């Protein structure tokens, strides 16, 4: 990897770890003091720190990548075709997740649902500004880090499958829900395919942002209805696996 790629990775990791210091700092400054419980206050501080840290990292990473060039072994599709794949990619990502969550549920006995996503949605309800991070900033950063930097660097040296599997596994591990490793790996493979197919990073970015926005809307507005649907064992397919 190039030097600026390492700087991007360091920035991203620092952003993820910054909550250990940032959240207590905001709590000490009185953020969330109007909350009903200490736990709720911490969640409010977490939401605001996520907005601060993600936006800061976003600006730094964009600056670091300002002169980045496409990977040498990727041929860029024409813009019209790339946009077609960007919209199609949303559908592909949802299908990949649906298949993966059904394999986890029906073959591996892993219950559908994501505690990570539930916590994010709960924090969004307390700090609505976090929706910007969950729907847009977060997925854009993930595509820059896991697809453009990690997958792109590996793809220059190896074939698609080794590069896609390695970057997708790292993407899955980063979500810290190892029981859903298959699900997040399937998502990563889908976005890696879109990037390799079109040679344009905005394609998986668009699909990822659209997918996350869909998840937020579904979880915010239809969570109760989805819970009831999941109690019906005769359902042949579930989309409950669409997670952030």
N, C-alpha and C positions, 0 to 999 in steps of 0.2 A: 504493500500500500504506500501511497505517496505521503509526504509529511503532513499535508493539510488534512488527509483522511484520518490520520492518527489524532490530530487536534480535534476533529469532529467527534471521534469516539470518546476522547477524554471529556469533552464538553457534555456529551450526552450522559455518560456515566456520572459525572459530577452533578448534573441536574437531578438524576434519579436519587443520588445519595444525599442531596442537599436538604431533603425534608427532615432528616434526623436533627438538623440544627435549626432549619427555618421555621418549622411548625412550633417548637417550643418558644422561639423568639417572638413569633406573632402572638402566641398566647400570653407571653410576658408583657407585650405591649398593649394587651387588652382586646385583641381581636377575638370575637366570639364571647365577650363578657356578658352579653345579653341572653346567651343561651340558657336553656332550662336546666341542663345537666353538664357536668365536666366533659362527658363523652361527646355531647353535641358541640360543645365549644371547641374541642379538638378537631372535630370534623370540619367545622367552619374554617378554622385556621388552616387545616389541610387543603381545603378548597382554594383559599386565597393564595397560599404558598404555591400550589400547583400552577395557578395562573401566572404568578410572578416568575417562577423558575422556568416554566415552559416557554413563555414569551421571551425571556432573556436568552435562553439557549437557542431559540428559533432565530433570533437576530444574529447571534454570534455564528451559528452554523451557516446561515445564508451568506454572511460575510466571508467565512472561510471557503465556501464553495463558489464564490463569485466568478472565478475563472476556470472552474472545473469543466472538463471536456467529456463528451460521451466515451464510453469504453471502446477501445480500438477494434474489438472484434464484434461490435454491434452495428448493424446497418439500420439506420433510421427509416421508418415508414413515412410516407407522405402524411401531412397533418390530417387530411380528411379521413384516411384509413385509421390513423392513430386514435382519432376521436371516436370512431366507430368501435374500436377495441376498448376504449375507456368506458363507454356506456355498456358494452357487452360484458366488461370485466366485473361490473356490479353484480350482474346476474350470475356469472361464473363463481364469484366469491360466495354468494349466498347458497348456491348449489353445493359447492365444496364443503361449506360448513354444515349444511343440512345432512349430507352424506356422512361426514365425519362424526357428527353428534349421534346419528342413528347407529353407527358402528359401535361407538362408545357405549351407548345405552343398551342396545339389543344384544350385542355380542360380548361386550366386556363388562356389562353390569354397572357402568358408571352413570350416576344420575345426571340428567340434563340440568343445566343451570350453572351460573358462574357467580361465586361469592364476590369475586373481584368486580364484576360488572354491577352487582347489586349495591356494593359499597359506593361505587362511583355515582350511580344514579341517586343514592341517598344523599351524597354530598352535593350533587347538582341541585337537589331540592332545597338544600340549605344555602348554597352559594350558586345562584343561577349563572354567574359569569363563567363558571367552570365548563359550561356547555361548549364554549369556544374551544377549549383545550380538548375535550373528549371528542368533539365532532370534526375538528379541523386541524388545529396545531399539532396535537398528538399523532394522528395518523400521518401527517406530512413529515414530521420528524422521523417516525419509524421507517417510512419509505426511503428517506435520505440515508439513514443509518444502515438499515438491514438490507435494502435492495441496492441503492446506488453505491454505497461504500463497501459493505461486506460481500454481497452477491456479485457486484460489479468487479471487485478486485479478484475474487475467486474465479469468476467467469473468464477473465483474461488468461488464466493459466490452465484451467480445467474445463471439462465439458459441462453442459447444462446441469445434469442431475447431481453430480457431486457438489457443485456450487450452490444449487438451489436447496438441496437437502441440508447442507451445513448451515447456510444462512437462515433457513426456515426453522431449524432446530434451535438455533440461538434466539430467534424471534419468539419461539414458543417458550423457551426457558425464561426469557426476560419478562413474560407475563406472570411468572411465579405461581402457576397452577399446573403442576406437573401431572396431575390426574387427567388433564385435558391436553396433554402433549400432542396427541394425534390431531385434535381439532385445530390448534394454533399452527401446527406444521402444515396442515392442509391449506390454511389461509395464506401462509407464507409462500408455499409452492405456487398458489394461484397468482399471487402478485409478482413472483419471480418470473413466471411464464409470461405475464403481460409485459414486463420490462424487457425480457429477452426477445419477445415477439416483435415489439414495436421499436425498441431502442430509445424510447422516450420515457423518462421517469415520471412525467406528469400523468401518464396513463394509469399505472398502479396507484399513484397519489389520488387521482380523481375517484377511482373505484373504491379505495380505502376510505376516503372522506365520505363518499355517498353511503357506503355500508355502515360506517359508524353513526352517521346522522340518522339513518334508518333505525338502527338499534336504539339510539337515544329516544327517538319518537315512540317506538313500540314499547320500550320499557317505561317511559313516562306516562303514556296515555292508555296502554292496553295491558299492563302487567297483570292485573287481576284476571282478565279474560284469558290471557295466555296460561296462567296457572291452572285455570279450570280445564282448558283444552288438554294440558299435559296429564291430567288425571284420567283421560280417556285412553285406555290401553290399546283400543282398536285402531287408533290413528296410524296410518301407514308411514307418515313422514312428519317430522317436526322441524320448525325453523327456530325453536327456542335456543338453538346453539349459535345464533348470531350475536356475538359478544364483542366487546371493545378490546 
